Amino acid sequence: MPRYSKEGRAAVVAKLLPPQRLSPQAVAAQEGLSLATVYKWRKEARIEGRCLPNADAQDSTQWSSKDRFAAVLETAAMNAVETAAYCRRWGL
């Protein structure tokens, strides 16, 4: 079973984030990983507090309550300019 570096995992998880916002299935196919591995890495990133809404959620109204709360925590210490940039990045 191959081991992946933290940087490699971060690169895979980054594909789930904007601007790419690929589905876990697409990332698994691109990277040659099992779907379970991509889901596990996404779950670990969420546990670390990173906001990773489901790829099929077209806008924030479809985010889970956990993802919404993570977004609130991420933006709590931001000023208005940073919050606006965050919202644009996520399409809010």
N, C-alpha and C positions, 0 to 999 in steps of 0.2 A: 504494500500500500504506500503510494508516494506521499511525501510530506511537502507541504507548501509553506513558504515563508510568510511572515506577516505582511510584507509588501505585496506579495502575490495575492494573498487573500483580500487585501485592501483594494487592489486593482480590480478584482472580480466584483467585489461589493460596490465599488464606484460605478460600475456599469448599470447598477440598479437605480442610481441616483440621476437627477437631471444633470446635464441636458439629454443624456442618452435614454435613461428611464426604460431600459430593456426589461422584459419579463424574465423571471428565473429560468423558464424553459429556453429562451433565446440565449441567455448567458451560458447555461449548461452546454448547449449545442456548440456555441462559439469556442468555448474554452476546453471542450472535451471532458467535462466533469459530469458526475452524476447529478441529477436534479436534487437528490437528498442532500448532497454536499452544499449546493448553492443555498438551499433553504436553511441548512444548519448555520452557514456563515452569516446569512441575513439575520437569523435569530440571535446569534452571538452579537452582531453589531447593534441590534435593537436593545439587547440587555445592557450594552455599554452606554446606551442613551442616545444613539444616533437615530435620527428620524428617517425611517425607510418605509414609506407607505407602499401598499401593494401596487404593482404595476398596472393592474386593471382598474384602479381607482382614477377616474378621469379628472376629478377635481377634489378639493378638500372636503366637500360634503360627503364623499364616499370613504373618507379615511376612518379607520377605527378610532375609538376613543383613546386608546393607548398612543397612536400616532399623533393625534391632535394634542394630547398632553405633552408629548415629546417636543412638538413644535413650540408650544408655549414655553417650556423650559429652555429651549435653545434660544429663544428670542427675548427672554426676560431681562437680560443684562445689556441688550442692544439699544443703541440710540435710534432715532427715527430714520436716519439715512440707512443704517445697517439693517433695520427691520424691513424697510422698503426693498432693499436689495435681496433680502432673504425671500420676501414674498414674490418678487419677480422670478427668482430662481425656481421656486416651486409652482409658479403659475397661479398664485393666489391673488 
